[in-house]
Amino acid sequence: MGSFVHLILEELCKLPAHLRSQEQAKAIAKELWPEFEQEEDYANLKLDDEQAREFRWQAWIATTGLWKLEDPAEVDVVSTEQVVRCDIGDVPFKGIIDRLETVNGEVIVGDYKSGKAPGNRWRSDSIAQVLLYAAAINEIEKRPPSKAKLLYLGQKTLEVTVTERRLEQVAQDLQEVWQAINTAIANASFEAKPTVLCGWCSFVTECDTGAAEVRKRAKAGKLKKTAPALALLDLTDSKSTIGV
C-alpha cells in the first residue's frame, strides 16, 4: 500500500503547485491503479474484490493524510524520487529521496511514511534514514540540507535540523553496519533476527527461524491473512487463528 501511496504523491508533486489538490490526487490514483494492480508484488497478495476495495480505501486515507500535515500547494518542490549515489565515508550508498523542497532558499529532505509513527523511544532510529539522505546530498552538492523530515501521513511530522554532528553520527553508524555486513560475509555467518516482517520474506522457506516465527504468529493470531509467507509455508488453510 505504501508503494501505491508513494506513486500517487510523486505524481501529485510533479504538478504545478496550484494544481496539487485532493481532486487531482484522486484522478492520479484512478489513472495509476490499472497498471499497479498488475504488478507482481500486488498480485502476490491474492486479494479478493472486497479486500482490494479495502486496500484502495486505506491507500486513499493515507494519501489524503498529507493534507493533515501540510498544504502541498504551498510546498516548493525541487524534485521527487531523486536517486542519489555516493560514498559516505568509505561506504557505497544509494538511496531514493521521496522529496526535496526549499524554504527560503534552504533545501529540506523529506520522506513519506504510510505506517504508524514511532514513539519517542524509536524516534532517533526513524530519523536516521533521512539524515543519511541528507549526508548523501552533502557529499554530492558539497552543501548540507538545512533540515530532514519524515511525514507520517495523517499523523505527524518528525523533523530535525541537519548539523555536522548529526551527519557525522549517521556516517559512523553506517560504517559500523557496513563492517558488520562484511564480517558476516567473510565468516559466512548470518544471524536471523525474527520479527513480524518474516511474514513478508521471500526466503522464509529457507530459514528455519523465520518459518518458526511465522507459524508462531499465525497460531497466536498476530499475522495478517495477506502475509505472503503463509502461502509459502502452506498455512493459508490452517485452522490456526490468523489476524485480519
Backbone as CSV, one residue per row, in Angstrom:
resi,resn,N_x,N_y,N_z,CA_x,CA_y,CA_z,C_x,C_y,C_z
1,MET,0.819,-1.197,0.000,0.000,0.000,0.000,0.861,1.257,0.000
2,GLY,1.932,1.188,0.773,2.831,2.328,0.817,3.399,2.665,-0.553
3,SER,3.682,1.631,-1.346,4.206,1.860,-2.699,3.197,2.609,-3.559
4,PHE,1.927,2.233,-3.456,0.890,2.898,-4.244,0.728,4.354,-3.802
5,VAL,0.740,4.582,-2.502,0.616,5.944,-1.975,1.783,6.804,-2.443
6,HIS,2.989,6.242,-2.405,4.158,6.983,-2.874,4.022,7.366,-4.339
7,LEU,3.507,6.459,-5.156,3.315,6.765,-6.573,2.356,7.937,-6.757
8,ILE,1.269,7.916,-6.008,0.282,8.998,-6.113,0.912,10.335,-5.738
9,LEU,1.617,10.354,-4.602,2.197,11.612,-4.128,3.346,12.078,-5.018
10,GLU,4.075,11.129,-5.590,5.138,11.510,-6.526,4.554,12.263,-7.715
11,GLU,3.490,11.694,-8.312,2.885,12.342,-9.476,2.207,13.657,-9.086
12,LEU,1.617,13.688,-7.890,0.978,14.921,-7.426,1.988,16.054,-7.324
13,CYS,3.169,15.763,-6.758,4.158,16.805,-6.528,4.900,17.206,-7.798
14,LYS,4.691,16.471,-8.867,5.246,16.881,-10.157,4.394,17.971,-10.806
15,LEU,3.163,18.100,-10.332,2.259,19.097,-10.900,2.640,20.498,-10.427
16,PRO,2.243,21.522,-11.193,2.396,22.900,-10.691,1.703,23.025,-9.339
17,ALA,2.269,23.827,-8.463,1.800,23.906,-7.084,0.295,24.124,-6.969
18,HIS,-0.272,25.016,-7.771,-1.687,25.358,-7.620,-2.625,24.210,-8.023
19,LEU,-2.084,23.162,-8.653,-2.916,22.024,-9.067,-2.876,20.864,-8.068
20,ARG,-2.115,20.998,-7.006,-1.956,19.888,-6.061,-3.123,19.839,-5.075
21,SER,-4.214,19.307,-5.544,-5.443,19.210,-4.744,-5.802,17.743,-4.518
22,GLN,-6.738,17.511,-3.594,-7.201,16.146,-3.375,-7.936,15.610,-4.601
23,GLU,-8.611,16.481,-5.330,-9.292,16.053,-6.544,-8.284,15.542,-7.570
24,GLN,-7.157,16.248,-7.698,-6.109,15.791,-8.610,-5.497,14.484,-8.121
25,ALA,-5.324,14.357,-6.813,-4.771,13.125,-6.251,-5.680,11.941,-6.561
26,LYS,-6.986,12.160,-6.472,-7.931,11.093,-6.781,-7.853,10.696,-8.252
27,ALA,-7.727,11.684,-9.127,-7.610,11.412,-10.558,-6.328,10.637,-10.859
28,ILE,-5.249,11.008,-10.180,-3.976,10.314,-10.363,-4.090,8.864,-9.900
29,ALA,-4.727,8.653,-8.748,-4.891,7.296,-8.224,-5.663,6.418,-9.208
30,LYS,-6.728,6.958,-9.783,-7.521,6.194,-10.746,-6.709,5.862,-11.988
31,GLU,-5.860,6.793,-12.397,-5.040,6.580,-13.594,-3.952,5.527,-13.345
32,LEU,-3.378,5.541,-12.147,-2.285,4.638,-11.832,-2.741,3.217,-11.506
33,TRP,-3.970,3.082,-11.008,-4.410,1.805,-10.459,-4.360,0.643,-11.445
34,PRO,-4.851,0.756,-12.671,-4.861,-0.402,-13.567,-3.482,-1.022,-13.769
35,GLU,-2.461,-0.199,-13.863,-1.106,-0.728,-14.036,-0.571,-1.271,-12.719
36,PHE,-0.864,-0.576,-11.622,-0.351,-1.011,-10.327,-0.890,-2.377,-9.944
37,GLU,-2.166,-2.640,-10.198,-2.747,-3.915,-9.769,-2.215,-5.098,-10.570
38,GLN,-1.488,-4.810,-11.647,-0.870,-5.878,-12.427,0.542,-6.195,-11.956
39,GLU,1.078,-5.373,-11.059,2.441,-5.603,-10.593,2.509,-6.859,-9.723
40,GLU,3.659,-7.509,-9.787,3.821,-8.808,-9.127,3.595,-8.732,-7.620
41,ASP,4.160,-7.701,-6.979,4.039,-7.603,-5.518,2.578,-7.505,-5.093
42,TYR,1.790,-6.715,-5.847,0.377,-6.600,-5.504,-0.353,-7.898,-5.826
43,ALA,-0.077,-8.468,-7.000,-0.754,-9.703,-7.401,-0.508,-10.825,-6.397
44,ASN,0.690,-10.838,-5.798,1.027,-11.893,-4.835,0.215,-11.813,-3.546
45,LEU,-0.434,-10.667,-3.309,-1.298,-10.560,-2.132,-2.564,-11.395,-2.274
46,LYS,-2.934,-11.672,-3.554,-4.105,-12.506,-3.846,-5.358,-12.012,-3.108
47,LEU,-5.652,-10.730,-3.244,-6.811,-10.139,-2.585,-8.077,-10.426,-3.365
48,ASP,-9.169,-10.696,-2.643,-10.454,-10.812,-3.318,-11.009,-9.408,-3.555
49,ASP,-12.188,-9.300,-4.159,-12.723,-7.985,-4.521,-12.910,-7.084,-3.305
50,GLU,-13.416,-7.660,-2.226,-13.645,-6.859,-1.021,-12.325,-6.376,-0.423
51,GLN,-11.338,-7.261,-0.388,-10.032,-6.882,0.155,-9.355,-5.837,-0.720
52,ALA,-9.541,-5.952,-2.042,-8.961,-4.963,-2.958,-9.587,-3.592,-2.742
53,ARG,-10.899,-3.559,-2.510,-11.562,-2.280,-2.218,-11.026,-1.681,-0.927
54,GLU,-10.817,-2.520,0.081,-10.283,-2.044,1.355,-8.853,-1.520,1.172
55,PHE,-8.085,-2.220,0.340,-6.719,-1.784,0.033,-6.731,-0.379,-0.564
56,ARG,-7.600,-0.163,-1.556,-7.671,1.149,-2.208,-8.146,2.218,-1.233
57,TRP,-9.095,1.848,-0.362,-9.627,2.816,0.598,-8.556,3.234,1.596
58,GLN,-7.801,2.256,2.120,-6.744,2.570,3.073,-5.651,3.402,2.409
59,ALA,-5.365,3.101,1.146,-4.377,3.894,0.411,-4.856,5.330,0.260
60,TRP,-6.154,5.495,0.020,-6.690,6.845,-0.142,-6.656,7.619,1.181
61,ILE,-6.966,6.941,2.273,-6.888,7.577,3.588,-5.460,8.058,3.855
62,ALA,-4.472,7.203,3.527,-3.075,7.595,3.724,-2.711,8.774,2.830
63,THR,-3.172,8.753,1.593,-2.860,9.827,0.651,-3.399,11.167,1.154
64,THR,-4.667,11.189,1.526,-5.260,12.444,1.997,-4.692,12.861,3.347
65,GLY,-4.007,11.934,4.019,-3.351,12.285,5.279,-2.267,13.326,5.107
66,LEU,-1.768,13.505,3.868,-0.768,14.540,3.629,-1.331,15.917,3.960
67,TRP,-2.622,16.131,3.657,-3.237,17.446,3.885,-3.412,17.743,5.371
68,LYS,-3.320,16.716,6.229,-3.365,16.951,7.669,-2.029,17.480,8.181
69,LEU,-0.996,17.319,7.357,0.340,17.758,7.756,0.749,19.071,7.095
70,GLU,0.245,19.296,5.881,0.657,20.469,5.118,-0.318,20.682,3.970
71,ASP,-0.216,21.819,3.337,-0.908,22.057,2.078,0.128,21.896,0.968
72,PRO,0.085,20.792,0.207,1.115,20.570,-0.814,1.171,21.666,-1.876
73,ALA,0.093,22.438,-2.000,0.104,23.550,-2.951,1.036,24.672,-2.502
74,GLU,1.462,24.627,-1.241,2.344,25.672,-0.720,3.794,25.217,-0.581
75,VAL,4.077,23.994,-1.063,5.427,23.432,-0.950,6.210,23.711,-2.233
76,ASP,7.411,24.222,-2.071,8.287,24.486,-3.220,9.099,23.222,-3.500
77,VAL,8.552,22.331,-4.336,9.177,21.039,-4.608,10.314,21.208,-5.625
78,VAL,11.485,20.685,-5.256,12.638,20.714,-6.159,12.696,19.447,-6.993
79,SER,12.467,18.299,-6.356,12.491,17.026,-7.065,11.724,15.974,-6.276
80,THR,11.310,14.907,-6.980,10.665,13.766,-6.336,11.365,12.496,-6.786
81,GLU,11.423,11.521,-5.884,12.040,10.221,-6.184,13.435,10.398,-6.786
82,GLN,14.223,11.269,-6.189,15.573,11.521,-6.695,16.530,10.427,-6.233
83,VAL,17.204,9.798,-7.188,18.187,8.767,-6.878,19.519,9.426,-6.536
84,VAL,20.108,9.023,-5.424,21.417,9.542,-5.028,22.392,8.373,-4.872
85,ARG,23.570,8.529,-5.436,24.633,7.532,-5.329,25.919,8.247,-4.952
86,CYS,26.572,7.751,-3.933,27.833,8.353,-3.498,28.479,7.435,-2.471
87,ASP,29.661,7.812,-2.011,30.293,7.148,-0.878,30.123,8.046,0.345
88,ILE,29.620,7.477,1.406,29.556,8.188,2.682,30.664,7.591,3.543
89,GLY,31.725,8.370,3.739,32.948,7.793,4.276,33.495,6.863,3.202
90,ASP,33.715,5.592,3.554,34.134,4.623,2.539,33.046,3.580,2.274
91,VAL,31.798,3.956,2.594,30.667,3.044,2.383,29.903,3.459,1.128
92,PRO,29.760,2.574,0.160,28.957,2.903,-1.025,27.491,3.027,-0.638
93,PHE,26.867,4.103,-1.068,25.486,4.390,-0.650,24.625,4.713,-1.856
94,LYS,23.418,4.177,-1.853,22.409,4.526,-2.852,21.084,4.703,-2.137
95,GLY,20.357,5.740,-2.494,19.042,5.964,-1.905,18.127,6.659,-2.887
96,ILE,16.843,6.591,-2.599,15.840,7.295,-3.402,15.085,8.229,-2.457
97,ILE,15.257,9.514,-2.670,14.664,10.517,-1.796,13.265,10.863,-2.292
98,ASP,12.272,10.681,-1.440,10.886,10.939,-1.829,10.694,12.364,-2.328
99,ARG,11.271,13.312,-1.586,11.018,14.712,-1.960,12.114,15.628,-1.437
100,LEU,12.559,16.519,-2.308,13.406,17.635,-1.908,12.606,18.910,-2.110
101,GLU,12.635,19.778,-1.118,11.924,21.049,-1.217,12.828,22.164,-0.720
102,THR,12.445,23.366,-0.984,13.209,24.502,-0.466,12.286,25.431,0.319
103,VAL,12.844,25.997,1.368,12.184,27.039,2.158,13.208,28.139,2.377
104,ASN,12.891,29.327,1.869,13.812,30.465,1.971,15.198,30.126,1.436
105,GLY,15.217,29.361,0.343,16.480,29.029,-0.298,17.234,27.866,0.313
106,GLU,16.719,27.309,1.421,17.364,26.184,2.091,16.674,24.876,1.691
107,VAL,17.483,23.846,1.421,16.952,22.553,0.990,16.522,21.716,2.190
108,ILE,15.373,21.052,2.056,14.861,20.145,3.091,14.620,18.779,2.456
109,VAL,15.126,17.738,3.105,14.939,16.360,2.653,13.689,15.801,3.334
110,GLY,12.780,15.240,2.534,11.541,14.698,3.096,11.261,13.285,2.626
111,ASP,10.639,12.495,3.496,10.301,11.108,3.175,8.908,10.807,3.703
112,TYR,8.044,10.233,2.855,6.687,9.884,3.260,6.669,8.533,3.964
113,LYS,5.806,8.416,4.967,5.603,7.154,5.657,4.100,6.904,5.805
114,SER,3.660,5.738,5.346,2.238,5.405,5.464,1.957,4.540,6.686
115,GLY,3.014,4.098,7.365,2.834,3.279,8.555,2.637,4.115,9.808
116,LYS,2.607,3.427,10.928,2.374,4.094,12.210,3.612,4.875,12.639
117,ALA,3.399,6.088,13.102,4.508,6.910,13.578,5.122,6.279,14.828
118,PRO,6.447,6.327,14.962,7.114,5.705,16.112,6.937,6.525,17.382
119,GLY,7.046,5.851,18.493,7.051,6.550,19.769,8.397,7.218,19.982
120,ASN,8.526,7.956,21.041,9.758,8.691,21.319,10.976,7.776,21.425
121,ARG,10.750,6.540,21.860,11.861,5.590,22.035,12.570,5.299,20.717
122,TRP,11.774,5.270,19.619,12.328,4.893,18.322,12.504,6.087,17.394
123,ARG,12.315,7.282,17.908,12.362,8.470,17.056,13.709,8.629,16.356
124,SER,14.803,8.485,17.092,16.123,8.695,16.503,16.443,7.651,15.448
125,ASP,15.992,6.399,15.666,16.217,5.356,14.662,15.492,5.685,13.373
126,SER,14.287,6.211,13.489,13.498,6.522,12.307,14.097,7.676,11.519
127,ILE,14.539,8.701,12.222,15.039,9.897,11.542,16.406,9.656,10.915
128,ALA,17.089,8.575,11.316,18.413,8.277,10.766,18.359,8.083,9.257
129,GLN,17.259,7.527,8.754,17.131,7.304,7.314,17.251,8.604,6.530
130,VAL,16.477,9.617,6.910,16.527,10.871,6.159,17.817,11.642,6.431
131,LEU,18.433,11.399,7.575,19.729,12.023,7.818,20.789,11.424,6.891
132,LEU,20.669,10.142,6.573,21.576,9.542,5.589,21.366,10.160,4.215
133,TYR,20.113,10.418,3.866,19.846,11.118,2.609,20.479,12.508,2.628
134,ALA,20.377,13.164,3.773,20.987,14.488,3.905,22.505,14.399,3.753
135,ALA,23.097,13.343,4.321,24.537,13.142,4.191,24.925,12.915,2.732
136,ALA,24.073,12.181,2.004,24.337,11.930,0.585,24.270,13.225,-0.220
137,ILE,23.258,14.043,0.063,23.150,15.343,-0.624,24.364,16.203,-0.310
138,ASN,24.825,16.145,0.921,26.011,16.913,1.320,27.243,16.458,0.539
139,GLU,27.390,15.145,0.360,28.525,14.615,-0.387,28.474,15.048,-1.853
140,ILE,27.269,15.028,-2.418,27.113,15.322,-3.844,27.177,16.823,-4.120
141,GLU,26.453,17.595,-3.319,26.334,19.033,-3.570,27.367,19.856,-2.809
142,LYS,28.075,19.200,-1.870,29.049,19.896,-1.023,28.390,20.988,-0.185
143,ARG,27.123,20.761,0.107,26.374,21.668,0.968,25.230,20.881,1.605
144,PRO,25.153,20.837,2.926,24.119,20.019,3.566,22.741,20.671,3.482
145,PRO,21.680,19.864,3.428,20.329,20.417,3.577,20.190,21.050,4.953
146,SER,19.218,21.919,5.092,19.033,22.576,6.391,18.263,21.685,7.371
147,LYS,17.345,20.873,6.830,16.523,20.021,7.687,16.239,18.687,7.003
148,ALA,15.844,17.719,7.820,15.410,16.416,7.325,14.130,16.053,8.068
149,LYS,13.158,15.506,7.332,11.890,15.215,7.998,11.210,13.975,7.434
150,LEU,10.439,13.337,8.300,9.591,12.198,7.948,8.148,12.644,8.085
151,LEU,7.366,12.455,7.025,5.956,12.831,7.053,5.109,11.573,7.244
152,TYR,4.682,11.327,8.462,3.811,10.190,8.757,2.387,10.602,8.417
153,LEU,1.940,10.148,7.262,0.702,10.628,6.661,-0.485,10.476,7.601
154,GLY,-1.185,11.587,7.819,-2.357,11.594,8.685,-2.043,11.626,10.160
155,GLN,-0.764,11.673,10.519,-0.382,11.602,11.929,0.461,12.813,12.355
156,LYS,1.738,12.787,12.018,2.604,13.878,12.440,3.858,13.900,11.586
157,THR,4.596,14.980,11.702,5.875,15.129,11.010,7.000,15.116,12.033
158,LEU,8.004,14.273,11.795,9.217,14.292,12.600,10.268,15.069,11.820
159,GLU,10.839,16.095,12.429,11.773,16.966,11.723,12.950,17.301,12.613
160,VAL,14.142,17.286,12.027,15.342,17.675,12.768,16.164,18.641,11.926
161,THR,16.908,19.479,12.597,17.867,20.344,11.921,19.102,19.525,11.582
162,VAL,19.574,19.651,10.364,20.771,18.918,9.944,22.003,19.665,10.449
163,THR,22.774,18.986,11.286,24.006,19.578,11.820,25.190,18.689,11.450
164,GLU,26.381,19.253,11.542,27.595,18.485,11.247,27.712,17.285,12.181
165,ARG,27.362,17.484,13.442,27.442,16.387,14.410,26.489,15.246,14.051
166,ARG,25.274,15.582,13.637,24.315,14.537,13.264,24.772,13.786,12.019
167,LEU,25.324,14.506,11.060,25.818,13.849,9.857,26.992,12.924,10.183
168,GLU,27.864,13.349,11.075,28.991,12.511,11.478,28.498,11.250,12.181
169,GLN,27.438,11.384,13.006,26.932,10.238,13.753,26.304,9.200,12.826
170,VAL,25.479,9.652,11.864,24.854,8.664,10.968,25.894,8.022,10.061
171,ALA,26.946,8.781,9.700,28.021,8.208,8.888,28.773,7.145,9.677
172,GLN,28.999,7.409,10.959,29.683,6.428,11.808,28.823,5.180,11.985
173,ASP,27.519,5.366,12.204,26.612,4.216,12.352,26.584,3.390,11.070
174,LEU,26.564,4.069,9.923,26.565,3.361,8.645,27.850,2.561,8.471
175,GLN,28.958,3.138,8.869,30.242,2.449,8.781,30.237,1.176,9.621
176,GLU,29.666,1.247,10.813,29.609,0.076,11.688,28.742,-1.026,11.092
177,VAL,27.622,-0.634,10.482,26.759,-1.624,9.827,27.490,-2.263,8.649
178,TRP,28.194,-1.440,7.872,28.940,-1.929,6.716,30.021,-2.930,7.141
179,GLN,30.706,-2.623,8.226,31.732,-3.533,8.730,31.116,-4.846,9.201
180,ALA,29.951,-4.753,9.851,29.276,-5.964,10.322,28.832,-6.837,9.156
181,ILE,28.351,-6.210,8.085,27.945,-6.956,6.894,29.140,-7.692,6.294
182,ASN,30.242,-6.982,6.134,31.431,-7.589,5.544,31.998,-8.709,6.413
183,THR,31.923,-8.537,7.727,32.369,-9.594,8.636,31.488,-10.827,8.501
184,ALA,30.178,-10.609,8.410,29.254,-11.732,8.257,29.518,-12.475,6.948
185,ILE,29.786,-11.728,5.888,30.076,-12.364,4.597,31.368,-13.168,4.681
186,ALA,32.392,-12.569,5.267,33.684,-13.246,5.371,33.573,-14.537,6.181
187,ASN,32.732,-14.524,7.208,32.577,-15.695,8.078,31.438,-16.607,7.652
188,ALA,30.693,-16.202,6.612,29.520,-16.956,6.166,28.585,-17.245,7.336
189,SER,28.396,-16.233,8.159,27.549,-16.382,9.346,26.536,-15.243,9.380
190,PHE,25.252,-15.595,9.269,24.203,-14.582,9.206,23.140,-14.895,10.258
191,GLU,23.162,-14.132,11.319,22.250,-14.359,12.441,20.834,-13.911,12.070
192,ALA,19.873,-14.787,12.255,18.467,-14.446,11.986,17.908,-13.616,13.136
193,LYS,17.153,-12.580,12.782,16.505,-11.733,13.780,15.015,-11.694,13.451
194,PRO,14.266,-12.692,13.910,12.852,-12.817,13.523,11.988,-11.690,14.065
195,THR,11.110,-11.174,13.199,10.118,-10.167,13.569,8.851,-10.471,12.778
196,VAL,7.850,-9.625,12.918,6.618,-9.795,12.155,6.892,-9.719,10.651
197,LEU,7.977,-9.063,10.252,8.298,-8.937,8.835,8.693,-10.257,8.198
198,CYS,8.935,-11.287,9.004,9.179,-12.623,8.438,7.986,-13.071,7.587
199,GLY,6.818,-12.544,7.907,5.620,-12.876,7.150,5.654,-12.371,5.720
200,TRP,6.578,-11.457,5.423,6.690,-10.885,4.070,8.040,-11.192,3.438
201,CYS,8.759,-12.170,3.993,10.090,-12.508,3.499,10.005,-13.613,2.452
202,SER,10.638,-13.377,1.297,10.617,-14.348,0.209,11.467,-15.579,0.512
203,PHE,12.326,-15.503,1.528,13.241,-16.599,1.836,12.809,-17.387,3.076
204,VAL,11.558,-17.218,3.458,11.109,-17.850,4.700,11.179,-19.376,4.626
205,THR,11.055,-19.944,3.427,11.140,-21.401,3.308,12.563,-21.906,3.473
206,GLU,13.538,-20.994,3.385,14.940,-21.378,3.533,15.474,-21.053,4.929
207,CYS,14.625,-20.516,5.778,15.077,-20.051,7.093,14.212,-20.684,8.175
208,ASP,14.781,-21.616,8.916,14.026,-22.302,9.961,13.538,-21.331,11.034
209,THR,14.376,-20.359,11.371,13.999,-19.396,12.403,12.825,-18.543,11.939
210,GLY,12.886,-18.074,10.689,11.801,-17.262,10.147,10.510,-18.043,10.013
211,ALA,10.619,-19.289,9.554,9.428,-20.132,9.403,8.774,-20.376,10.757
212,ALA,9.592,-20.602,11.775,9.056,-20.819,13.122,8.353,-19.569,13.631
213,GLU,8.909,-18.397,13.308,8.300,-17.140,13.725,6.936,-16.951,13.071
214,VAL,6.844,-17.260,11.785,5.573,-17.119,11.068,4.531,-18.070,11.646
215,ARG,4.917,-19.306,11.888,3.965,-20.286,12.451,3.492,-19.857,13.835
216,LYS,4.413,-19.337,14.632,4.068,-18.892,15.989,3.082,-17.728,15.940
217,ARG,3.352,-16.758,15.062,2.482,-15.590,14.970,1.126,-15.945,14.371
218,ALA,1.138,-16.860,13.404,-0.129,-17.287,12.807,-1.008,-17.979,13.842
219,LYS,-0.423,-18.841,14.622,-1.176,-19.577,15.647,-1.733,-18.640,16.708
220,ALA,-0.964,-17.573,16.992,-1.390,-16.622,18.026,-2.317,-15.540,17.476
221,GLY,-2.601,-15.591,16.170,-3.466,-14.577,15.573,-2.791,-13.229,15.464
222,LYS,-1.462,-13.232,15.282,-0.707,-11.979,15.229,-0.036,-11.774,13.880
223,LEU,-0.668,-12.301,12.823,-0.139,-12.116,11.485,-1.305,-11.920,10.527
224,LYS,-1.200,-10.911,9.668,-2.285,-10.627,8.735,-2.463,-11.760,7.737
225,LYS,-3.709,-11.982,7.333,-4.004,-13.028,6.360,-3.307,-12.794,5.026
226,THR,-2.963,-11.523,4.757,-2.332,-11.187,3.483,-0.829,-11.422,3.478
227,ALA,-0.251,-11.865,4.588,1.189,-12.094,4.640,1.571,-13.195,3.657
228,PRO,2.423,-12.920,2.668,2.766,-13.911,1.640,3.402,-15.181,2.192
229,ALA,4.077,-15.104,3.329,4.745,-16.277,3.887,3.751,-17.368,4.260
230,LEU,2.515,-17.003,4.528,1.505,-18.013,4.857,1.306,-18.976,3.696
231,ALA,1.270,-18.439,2.490,1.122,-19.304,1.311,2.393,-20.109,1.070
232,LEU,3.548,-19.470,1.260,4.813,-20.168,1.038,4.979,-21.354,1.979
233,LEU,4.410,-21.240,3.173,4.523,-22.306,4.175,3.261,-23.167,4.247
234,ASP,2.385,-23.010,3.246,1.131,-23.786,3.192,0.299,-23.616,4.454
235,LEU,0.206,-22.390,4.929,-0.569,-22.108,6.135,-1.863,-21.368,5.835
236,THR,-2.173,-21.145,4.561,-3.366,-20.369,4.222,-4.645,-21.070,4.632
237,ASP,-4.628,-22.380,4.686,-5.821,-23.142,5.091,-5.698,-23.677,6.509
238,SER,-4.735,-23.122,7.227,-4.521,-23.555,8.594,-5.714,-23.266,9.475
239,LYS,-5.959,-24.101,10.458,-7.044,-23.899,11.403,-6.616,-22.930,12.512
240,SER,-5.365,-22.508,12.436,-4.889,-21.549,13.424,-5.652,-20.250,13.287
241,THR,-5.738,-19.524,14.390,-6.370,-18.212,14.347,-5.399,-17.215,13.752
242,ILE,-5.806,-16.603,12.642,-4.925,-15.657,11.954,-5.610,-14.307,11.914
243,GLY,-4.890,-13.273,12.362,-5.455,-11.930,12.382,-5.737,-11.406,10.986
244,VAL,-6.716,-10.510,10.873,-7.066,-9.961,9.570,-6.254,-8.696,9.313
